[in-house]
């Protein structure tokens, strides 16, 4: 029987939710329900011999340390393969699952597999581990296990996986030479005919899909315009009162700067975990230029600076979450008569 180790976060380990997201890595005394679901799907061919968990926040804030600890725990079990997740659309969980799977494969030479929703930032690791597409929430757990278990067995047995469009995992971007029964010209014509007929087909070389955003018309008179500042650079009041995560942010903050002429290191900081915070903490205006905007306001080059700014952390944050944040506070900005927004990053 093949031995498999399972990595999960604190929620699926039954430890707790966000209030326990800072727990360090540990091995469970008894495997949890999600691991048992995989065991049932293996039908006696493989068994999860150990389940290791870690809090999502702990992992995001102590990535290298957590990875080393988790890899040592996995190495001690000497498994045939490792499953991480599924993480669905949970950004920090996806970040951890992708990291663990990639590190175990690279450092220990053990095959790995994870599962997550297509917009999870953890899918950035799809060239470093096999990722099975899942639904966006745990409601899709049964479907995820059913898709992941057969691939896990193949990997445990050392069998080579077929193309992504046959096996059902995400496109890895890695191209391999292989022999097809039909030559390329015929396959290309067949695909074109299916496309023209409106029939489903699978391309052998998928292209990246980017949003097309039509630009708004220019501001009619910038000297009379109310300008708002927004940032994904993580600038927040000292102490990060809204507890915005340093990676894979699940929310944003709205902060009043009425009467504030510039941001100081005593009153503001960055919550961002994706860049060296030293210079931003020394002078938060480097990321959120309140000082320059006040200069422009005094000089009459803009009408006014909006009294609120909106901030989140862009590090590993899911596209779906980013769109949701903007859709929410854009309505507030419109209601407040804001004419234009300057969005700063890192």
Beta strands, then each sheet from edge to edge (+ up, - down):
strand 1: 2-9
strand 2: 26-27
strand 3: 46-54
strand 4: 81-88
strand 5: 111-116
strand 6: 130-133
strand 7: 226-231
strand 8: 235-237
strand 9: 253-256
strand 10: 268-270
strand 11: 304-311
strand 12: 340-344
sheet 1: 2+ 3- 1- 4- 5- 6-
sheet 2: 9+ 11- 7- 12-
sheet 3: 8+ 10-
end
